Amino acid sequence: MFSTIARLRSDNTDPRLFTNQKRIFFFLALSACSALALVFWITTTHKVLVAQNLLESPSLLLWNLLPALLAVFLLYFLSGRALFSAILLHVVWILFAAADVIKISMRQEPLLPTDLTLVKEALTIVKTFPLTQLLLIICCIIFALVLLVAAACFCRNARLSYQARLLGVAAVGVIAVFLNQLVYADRDLYDGYPVIENPYFQVNQYNTRGLVYSFFHQCNIMHLETPETYQEAIYSEKMNMEMTAPNSELPHIIMIMGEAYSDLSENPYLNFEGYADPMEEFGALCAKENAVSGHIVVPNFGGGTSNTEFDVLTGMPTCFLDTALPSYNFIHHKIDALPYRLSQIGYETVSIHPGYAWFYNRQNVYPDMGFETSYFLEDSFDLSTQGVSGYIKEDATMDKILSVLDEHLETSDAPLFSFTVTIQNHGPYENKYGTLAQNFSTDIPLTDSQSDLLTQYFYGMLDADAQIGRLVDYAENSDEPIVLVYFGDHLPGFSNGMEFFDLLEYPIDANGTPEEQLAVYETPFVIWANDSAADLCNFSDHTTQANLPENNCISAFYLAALLTELLGIDGLSPYYEELNALRRDFPVLSELYHMDANGNFLDTLPQNQQVRLDTLIGWEYYLLFDRQVATTQP
């Protein structure tokens, strides 16, 4: 094909750099190989093992090479400049690889096609990088642009006719479509290649099978397929069961998801004697009477805040959507979520997020989930006076939570459901809060950089902890029945990746035992009722009846259903009743492992229990796509 195109070259050529099209095509093929080699070198860990794997499965190398090869030829046919096309391919492929490495180091998650839809979010995060990193990024961009301009203006080569170039573009397009259907969309082919270390950890899949092949495979599995056994009528009948309205007064519910909130400070090698304990107020809250605390298993590590929101507020597990898209991408109409259900029994529902309304499309998602009022950065906060390191401070966020609650108590007799996502302690953590003195001691030798990263993170935790104490004081001094729910969205994503977890011997390892693998996704939670709310809801008895596992570890999507059970809000939703029943038998259901009520880890469920999980997955599909909810209160 390419030889045919070469024969169609124009007579008006400049042979100063290349003498014929065959040499140009050979040069382009070499540049594709060079770009791929750079990607492998930048992104591949365990390079020797991966090289051995490629020798055993050489087709993997081909599936990674072909997109680069097609891309460079497409650029050439569009621009007519061989060197320009080769340089542009290298720039794009290097950026591609660097983005993957950065994301893995901070979030233990590889680059996904959906990340390309989050350009605005990424730019917002990049603005918070240290000045030296920003300058380095700017210099690299300028250098790449200079190279591209020079290649386009000063490096000439024999030119194909427009007819030949159009034929080349068409040929590349046809080949790309054919290969995509034959190779990149084939799940069995992709899953058939072996994976070094834990095969369920997506980073290992990318590392072993190659970034390019894995990325383009992900492009083909972003859409959701209807579950095999799904029957809409079955779920419609279940959800149309009559809802039971509570007979008694209802408590106010203040739910907060803390940005990167974790209990990493609880480590035998870290000592806070003589320093402020980053979890003092949280620990005191967990120790109170009428408090239930433990860990939730969230969908992501180091990021993916909206997925944890989705799990908690909808009761639907992100992990079983089988897509790389953020779960909020599937909310395009009113859905049956916790805010909607609470509004149906008389609650006024409010969401607060001191970030931009467009971030993860919350401006549309929150109303669709049943929030009647939403407060965002644009309309309720001032970054110039309330910000630190590009994000709204914890105390300003708590000011808003309490002012909304005060205003509600003054103007309404209805119970309030308030949900807040904090944002101050968002990474990156390099010099996030300026120059700080170390706020912990340790016997483990740490570099200045390592020490500062932990110091910066714990500083943010201290601010969050202080506001937890402030909210608890408010609830304890109030005659109003108030229930507080606080949980973390994910573990922090440090720029040194999992280094701290190894260095300080945390029992957290994506390639370790089942317990260590699951711990990568565990964050603390607490549900506490003040005296008025505990008496009103008979909280203590409901806690006993909830039959939580001994370690109080549950999947995040169970949290809302557990909350309603602890508050004695029976009959709120047939779906919640099913969740609470399932939680008693399998407190944790995840992509990695399932944990039963006795703390045993299972990688597969018995057939009769798999039917229950399949039912849950079908229910999730129904709630997202086929369930039509009422838009007015009964």
C-alpha positions in Angstrom: 0.0 0.0 0.0 2.7 2.5 1.0 4.7 1.7 -2.1 1.6 2.6 -4.2 1.3 5.8 -2.3 5.0 6.5 -2.9 4.6 6.2 -6.6 2.0 8.9 -6.5 4.5 11.5 -5.1 4.5 14.9 -6.7 7.2 15.9 -9.2 7.7 19.2 -7.3 9.8 17.8 -4.5 12.8 18.9 -2.4 15.2 16.0 -1.9 17.6 17.8 0.5 16.8 15.5 3.4 15.4 12.4 1.9 15.9 11.0 -1.6 12.7 8.9 -1.9 9.5 7.9 -0.2 10.8 4.4 0.7 13.4 6.0 2.9 10.9 8.3 4.4 8.6 5.4 5.2 11.5 3.5 6.8 12.4 6.6 8.8 8.8 6.9 10.0 8.7 3.2 11.0 11.9 3.6 13.0 10.5 6.7 14.7 7.4 4.7 15.8 9.7 2.0 17.2 11.8 4.7 19.0 8.7 6.3 20.5 7.4 3.0 21.7 10.8 2.2 23.2 10.7 5.5 25.2 7.2 4.7 26.4 8.3 1.2 27.6 11.4 2.7 29.3 9.4 5.4 31.1 6.4 3.4 32.2 7.7 -0.2 32.7 8.7 -1.4 36.2 10.3 -4.9 36.5 11.8 -4.2 33.1 13.6 -7.6 33.0 10.5 -9.6 33.8 8.4 -7.6 31.3 11.1 -8.1 28.6 11.0 -11.9 29.3 7.2 -11.7 29.0 7.4 -9.9 25.7 9.7 -12.6 24.4 7.2 -15.3 25.4 4.3 -13.3 23.9 5.8 -11.2 21.0 2.4 -10.3 19.7 2.1 -7.9 22.8 5.0 -5.9 21.3 3.1 -5.7 18.0 -0.2 -4.5 19.6 1.7 -1.7 21.3 3.7 -0.8 18.2 0.8 -0.6 15.7 -0.9 2.5 17.1 2.4 4.4 17.1 3.0 3.3 13.5 -0.4 4.3 12.3 -0.2 7.6 14.2 3.1 8.7 12.7 2.0 7.8 9.2 -1.3 9.7 9.7 0.7 12.7 10.9 2.9 12.5 7.8 0.0 12.2 5.4 -1.7 15.2 7.0 1.4 17.4 7.3 3.7 16.2 4.5 6.7 16.7 6.8 8.5 13.5 7.9 10.7 15.0 10.7 7.9 17.1 12.0 5.6 14.0 12.2 8.3 12.0 14.0 9.0 14.7 16.6 5.3 15.3 17.2 4.8 11.6 17.8 7.6 11.5 20.3 6.3 14.5 22.1 2.8 13.1 22.3 4.0 9.6 23.3 6.3 11.0 26.0 3.5 13.1 27.4 1.3 10.1 27.3 3.9 8.0 29.3 4.7 10.8 31.8 1.0 11.3 32.6 0.7 7.6 33.2 3.7 7.5 35.6 2.5 10.6 37.5 -1.0 9.3 37.9 0.3 5.9 39.1 2.6 7.5 41.6 -0.1 9.7 43.0 -3.2 7.4 42.7 -2.0 3.9 42.0 -4.1 4.0 38.9 -2.9 4.0 35.3 -3.8 6.5 32.6 -7.4 5.9 31.4 -9.2 7.2 28.3 -11.6 9.0 30.6 -8.7 11.1 31.9 -8.8 12.9 28.5 -12.3 14.2 29.4 -11.0 15.8 32.6 -8.6 18.3 31.1 -10.2 21.2 33.1 -9.9 19.2 36.3 -6.2 18.3 35.5 -5.3 21.9 34.8 -6.9 22.9 38.1 -4.7 20.4 39.9 -1.5 21.3 38.0 -1.9 24.9 39.1 -1.3 23.7 42.6 2.1 22.2 41.8 5.3 23.8 43.3 6.7 26.7 41.2 9.8 24.7 40.3 7.7 21.9 38.8 5.5 24.4 36.9 8.6 26.0 35.5 10.1 22.7 34.4 6.8 21.8 32.7 6.7 25.2 30.9 10.3 24.8 29.7 9.6 21.4 28.4 6.6 22.6 26.5 8.5 25.5 25.0 11.4 23.3 24.0 9.0 20.8 22.3 7.2 23.7 20.4 10.6 25.1 19.2 11.6 21.7 17.9 8.2 21.3 16.1 8.3 24.7 14.5 11.9 24.2 13.4 11.1 20.8 11.9 8.1 22.2 10.1 9.9 25.3 8.7 13.4 24.2 8.0 13.5 20.5 7.5 12.1 19.7 4.0 11.5 16.4 2.3 10.1 14.9 -0.8 6.4 15.7 -0.9 3.6 13.4 -1.9 0.8 14.7 -4.0 -2.5 15.7 -2.3 -4.1 12.7 -4.0 -1.6 10.4 -2.5 -1.8 12.0 1.0 -5.6 11.7 1.0 -5.3 8.0 0.0 -2.8 7.6 2.8 -5.2 9.1 5.4 -8.0 6.9 4.2 -5.8 3.8 4.3 -4.7 4.6 7.9 -8.3 5.0 8.9 -9.4 1.7 7.4 -6.5 -0.2 9.0 -7.2 1.5 12.4 -10.9 0.5 12.3 -10.0 -3.1 11.3 -7.3 -3.5 14.0 -9.5 -2.0 16.6 -12.3 -4.5 16.0 -9.9 -7.4 15.6 -7.5 -6.7 18.4 -8.1 -3.8 20.8 -11.8 -4.6 21.3 -11.2 -8.3 22.0 -11.5 -8.8 25.8 -10.6 -12.5 25.6 -7.4 -11.7 23.7 -6.4 -9.0 26.3 -7.3 -11.0 29.3 -5.5 -14.1 27.9 -2.0 -12.5 28.3 -0.3 -13.2 31.7 0.2 -10.4 34.3 3.2 -10.0 36.5 2.2 -10.0 40.2 -1.4 -9.4 41.2 -3.5 -9.7 38.0 -6.5 -7.8 39.5 -4.4 -4.6 40.0 -4.8 -2.5 36.9 -1.4 -1.0 37.2 0.1 -4.5 36.8 -2.0 -5.1 33.7 -0.7 -1.9 32.1 2.9 -2.7 33.2 2.9 -6.2 31.8 0.8 -5.8 28.7 2.0 -2.3 27.8 0.6 1.2 28.2 -0.4 1.6 24.6 -2.2 -1.7 24.1 -3.9 -1.4 27.5 -5.0 2.2 26.9 -6.6 1.4 23.5 -8.2 -1.7 24.9 -9.8 0.5 27.7 -11.2 2.8 24.9 -13.3 -0.2 23.8 -14.7 -1.2 27.2 -15.9 2.2 28.5 -19.5 1.6 27.6 -21.7 -0.4 29.9 -23.3 -3.6 28.7 -26.6 -4.9 29.9 -26.0 -7.7 32.4 -26.7 -11.1 30.8 -29.5 -12.1 33.2 -31.0 -8.7 33.5 -34.8 -8.4 33.3 -36.2 -4.9 33.9 -39.7 -6.1 35.0 -38.2 -7.9 38.0 -36.5 -4.9 39.4 -39.4 -2.6 38.5 -41.6 -4.8 40.6 -39.2 -4.8 43.5 -38.8 -1.0 43.5 -42.5 -0.3 43.3 -43.1 -1.9 46.7 -44.9 0.6 48.9 -42.6 2.8 51.0 -43.2 3.1 54.7 -43.1 6.6 56.1 -41.6 6.8 59.6 -44.0 7.6 62.4 -41.6 9.5 64.7 -39.6 12.7 64.5 -36.4 12.4 62.4 -32.9 13.6 63.3 -30.8 16.0 61.2 -28.0 14.2 59.4 -24.7 16.0 58.7 -22.6 13.8 56.4 -19.0 14.8 55.5 -16.6 13.2 53.1 -13.0 14.3 54.1 -10.6 14.8 51.2 -7.8 12.2 51.5 -8.8 11.5 55.1 -7.0 8.5 56.5 -5.6 7.0 59.6 -2.0 6.8 58.3 -0.9 8.6 61.5 -1.7 5.4 63.4 1.6 3.7 62.8 4.0 2.1 65.3 6.9 4.0 63.7 5.3 7.4 64.0 5.1 9.1 67.3 3.1 12.3 68.1 4.2 12.8 71.7 5.0 16.4 72.0 3.1 17.1 68.8 -0.6 17.5 68.0 -2.2 14.2 67.1 -3.8 14.5 63.6 -6.7 12.3 64.7 -7.3 13.3 68.3 -10.8 14.6 67.7 -11.8 11.8 65.4 -10.5 9.2 67.8 -12.4 10.9 70.7 -15.6 10.9 68.5 -15.2 7.2 67.7 -14.8 6.4 71.4 -18.1 8.1 72.4 -21.3 6.4 73.3 -23.6 6.0 70.4 -20.8 5.9 67.9 -20.2 3.3 65.2 -16.8 3.4 63.6 -14.6 1.3 61.3 -13.4 1.3 57.7 -15.1 1.5 54.4 -13.6 0.0 51.2 -13.7 2.7 48.6 -13.4 2.3 44.8 -10.0 4.1 44.3 -6.6 4.9 45.7 -5.2 8.4 45.8 -8.1 9.9 43.8 -11.5 9.2 42.3 -13.4 11.2 44.8 -16.6 11.2 42.8 -16.7 7.4 42.7 -16.7 7.2 46.5 -19.5 9.9 46.5 -21.4 7.8 44.1 -21.0 4.6 46.1 -22.2 6.2 49.3 -25.0 8.4 48.0 -26.5 5.9 45.6 -25.7 2.6 47.4 -24.4 1.3 44.0 -20.9 -0.1 43.7 -18.6 1.6 41.2 -16.4 -1.5 41.1 -19.1 -3.6 39.3 -19.8 -1.0 36.6 -17.0 -2.6 34.5 -15.9 0.7 32.9 -13.1 3.2 33.1 -15.5 6.1 33.2 -16.2 8.0 36.4 -19.5 6.7 37.8 -21.0 10.2 37.8 -20.8 10.0 34.0 -23.8 7.7 34.0 -26.1 10.0 35.9 -28.1 12.0 33.3 -31.6 12.0 34.9 -33.3 11.8 38.3 -32.1 8.7 40.1 -33.1 6.8 43.2 -30.3 7.9 45.6 -30.2 8.7 49.3 -31.0 12.4 49.0 -34.0 11.6 46.9 -35.3 8.9 49.3 -34.8 11.2 52.3 -36.6 14.1 50.6 -39.6 11.7 50.1 -40.0 11.4 53.9 -39.7 15.1 54.6 -36.0 15.9 54.7 -34.7 19.1 53.2 -31.5 18.1 51.3 -28.4 20.3 50.8 -25.0 19.6 49.3 -21.9 21.7 49.9 -18.7 21.4 47.9 -16.0 24.2 48.1 -14.8 23.3 44.6 -16.0 24.2 41.2 -19.5 23.2 40.2 -18.3 21.7 36.9 -15.8 19.4 38.7 -17.2 15.9 37.8 -20.3 17.6 36.6 -21.6 18.0 40.2 -23.8 20.9 39.2 -26.0 18.5 37.3 -25.4 15.3 39.2 -26.4 16.7 42.6 -29.9 17.8 41.6 -30.4 14.5 39.8 -29.6 12.6 43.0 -32.2 14.6 44.9 -30.3 17.6 46.4 -32.7 20.6 46.5 -29.9 23.1 47.1 -26.2 23.0 46.3 -23.4 25.4 47.3 -20.2 25.5 45.3 -17.0 27.6 45.2 -18.4 30.0 42.6 -21.3 31.1 44.7 -20.5 30.5 48.3 -16.7 30.8 48.9 -13.9 33.2 48.2 -10.7 31.5 47.2 -8.6 34.7 47.7 -9.6 35.1 51.4 -10.6 31.5 52.4 -8.1 29.6 50.4 -4.8 27.8 51.0 -2.6 26.3 48.3 -5.4 26.7 45.8 -8.2 25.1 47.9 -10.8 26.3 50.3 -9.8 25.8 54.0 -11.4 23.4 56.3 -12.6 26.1 58.7 -14.3 28.0 55.9 -16.0 24.8 54.8 -17.2 24.1 58.4 -18.4 27.8 58.6 -20.7 27.0 55.7 -21.9 23.7 57.1 -22.9 25.3 60.4 -24.4 28.5 58.9 -26.6 26.4 56.6 -27.6 24.3 59.6 -28.3 27.4 61.7 -30.4 29.0 59.0 -32.3 25.8 58.5 -33.1 25.5 62.2 -34.4 29.1 62.2 -36.6 28.8 59.2 -37.8 25.2 58.9 -39.3 22.5 61.1 -38.2 19.8 58.7 -35.2 17.6 59.3 -32.1 18.5 57.3 -29.8 16.2 55.3 -26.5 18.0 54.6 -23.8 16.4 52.6 -20.3 18.0 52.2 -17.2 17.2 50.3 -14.1 18.9 51.8 -11.2 19.8 49.6 -8.3 21.5 51.5 -6.0 18.5 51.9 -6.0 17.6 48.2 -2.6 16.7 46.9 0.0 17.2 45.7 1.7 17.7 49.1 5.1 19.1 48.2 5.4 22.4 50.1 1.6 22.5 50.1 1.4 24.6 53.3 4.8 26.3 53.0 7.8 25.7 55.2 6.8 23.6 58.2 8.6 22.1 61.2 8.3 18.3 61.3 5.1 17.5 63.3 6.0 13.9 64.3 8.9 11.8 65.4 10.1 8.5 64.0 13.0 6.0 64.3 12.8 5.3 60.5 15.4 7.3 58.6 13.6 9.7 56.3 15.0 12.1 53.7 14.1 15.7 54.0 11.7 15.3 51.1 10.0 12.3 52.7 9.7 14.0 56.1 8.2 17.1 54.5 5.6 15.2 52.5 4.3 13.5 55.7 4.5 16.8 57.6 2.5 18.6 55.0 -0.1 15.9 54.8 -0.5 15.6 58.6 -0.8 19.4 58.8 -3.9 19.2 56.6 -5.2 16.3 58.7 -4.9 18.5 61.8 -7.0 21.2 60.2 -9.7 18.6 59.3 -9.5 17.1 62.8 -10.0 20.5 64.5 -13.2 21.0 62.5 -14.5 17.6 63.4 -14.1 18.6 67.0 -15.9 21.9 66.3 -18.8 20.1 64.8 -19.0 17.6 67.7 -19.1 20.5 70.2 -21.9 22.1 68.2 -24.0 18.9 68.2 -23.3 18.1 71.9 -24.4 21.6 72.9 -27.6 21.5 70.8 -31.0 20.2 71.9 -31.7 19.3 68.3 -31.3 15.6 67.4 -28.2 15.5 65.2 -26.4 12.6 63.6 -22.8 13.1 62.2 -21.3 10.9 59.5 -17.7 11.4 58.6 -15.5 9.3 56.2 -12.5 9.5 53.9 -12.9 9.4 50.1 -9.5 7.6 49.5 -6.0 7.3 50.8 -3.7 10.2 49.9 -1.7 9.9 46.7 1.9 10.9 47.4 4.3 11.8 44.7 6.6 9.0 45.8 3.8 6.5 45.3 3.7 3.5 47.7 7.1 4.4 49.1 5.8 5.4 52.6 3.7 2.3 52.9 6.8 0.1 52.4 9.1 2.3 54.4 6.9 2.5 57.4 5.7 -1.1 57.1 2.0 -0.3 56.7 0.0 -3.5 56.1 -0.9 -2.0 52.7 0.3 -3.6 49.5 -1.4 -3.9 46.1 0.5 -7.1 45.5 0.4 -8.5 49.0 -2.0 -10.7 50.9 -5.8 -10.3 50.5 -5.8 -8.1 53.6 -3.0 -6.0 52.4 -4.5 -5.6 48.9 -7.9 -4.5 50.3 -6.2 -2.1 52.7 -5.1 0.0 49.7 -8.7 1.1 49.5 -9.7 1.4 53.1 -10.6 4.7 54.8 -12.0 5.4 58.3 -15.6 6.2 58.9 -17.7 7.1 62.0 -21.5 7.5 62.5 -22.4 9.2 65.8 -25.7 10.4 67.3 -25.9 13.1 70.0 -28.0 12.3 73.0 -31.2 13.7 71.5 -30.8 11.8 68.3 -29.7 8.6 70.1 -32.9 8.6 72.3 -35.1 9.6 69.3 -33.8 6.8 67.1 -33.1 4.1 69.7 -29.5 4.1 68.3 -28.0 1.7 70.7 -30.4 -1.2 70.0 -30.2 -0.6 66.3 -26.4 -0.8 66.5 -26.6 -4.2 68.1 -29.1 -5.4 65.5 -27.0 -4.2 62.6 -24.6 -7.2 63.1 -21.5 -5.4 61.9 -18.4 -7.6 61.3 -15.9 -7.8 64.1 -13.5 -5.5 62.3 -16.3 -3.1 61.3 -15.0 -3.1 57.7 -17.7 -2.7 55.0 -17.9 -1.7 51.4 -18.6 2.0 50.9 -21.8 1.4 49.0 -23.3 -0.1 52.2 -22.8 3.0 54.2 -26.1 4.9 53.5 -28.2 1.7 54.0 -26.4 1.1 57.3 -27.1 4.7 58.4 -30.8 4.3 57.7 -30.8 1.1 59.7 -29.0 2.6 62.7 -31.5 5.5 62.6 -34.5 3.1 62.5 -35.8 4.4 59.2 -37.4 1.2 58.1 -39.1 0.8 54.7 -37.2 3.7 53.2 -36.2 1.6 50.1 -36.5 -2.0 49.0 -33.0 -1.7 47.6 -31.6 -0.6 51.0 -33.3 -3.6 52.7 -31.5 -5.8 50.2 -28.2 -4.0 50.8 -28.4 -4.5 54.6 -29.3 -8.2 54.2 -26.3 -8.7 51.8 -24.0 -6.7 54.2 -24.7 -9.1 57.0 -23.4 -12.1 54.9 -20.7 -10.3 52.8 -19.6 -7.0 54.5 -17.1 -6.4 51.6 -17.8 -7.0 48.0 -15.1 -5.8 45.6 -13.3 -6.5 42.4 -10.3 -7.8 44.3 -11.8 -10.0 47.0 -15.0 -10.6 48.9 -15.1 -10.8 52.7 -17.7 -12.8 54.5 -19.2 -12.2 57.9 -16.5 -14.3 59.5 -13.6 -12.3 58.0 -12.7 -14.9 55.4 -11.5 -13.6 52.0 -12.9 -15.2 48.8 -11.8 -14.5 45.3 -15.0 -16.1 43.9 -18.4 -16.6 45.5 -20.3 -19.9 45.9 -22.9 -20.2 43.1 -25.9 -19.4 45.3 -24.1 -16.3 46.6 -23.0 -15.3 43.1 -26.7 -15.1 42.2 -27.1 -12.5 44.9 -24.2 -10.5 43.5 -25.6 -10.8 40.0 -28.9 -9.5 41.3 -27.1 -6.5 42.9 -25.4 -5.8 39.6 -28.7 -6.0 37.7 -30.3 -3.7 40.3 -27.6 -1.2 39.8 -28.2 -1.2 36.0 -31.9 -0.8 36.6 -31.5 2.2 39.0 -29.1 3.9 36.6 -30.8 3.5 33.3 -34.4 2.2 33.6 -35.7 3.4 36.9 -38.0 6.5 36.7 -38.4 8.3 40.0 -41.1 10.7 41.1 -40.1 14.4 41.0 -42.5 15.5 43.7 -43.0 14.5 47.3 -46.0 12.3 48.1 
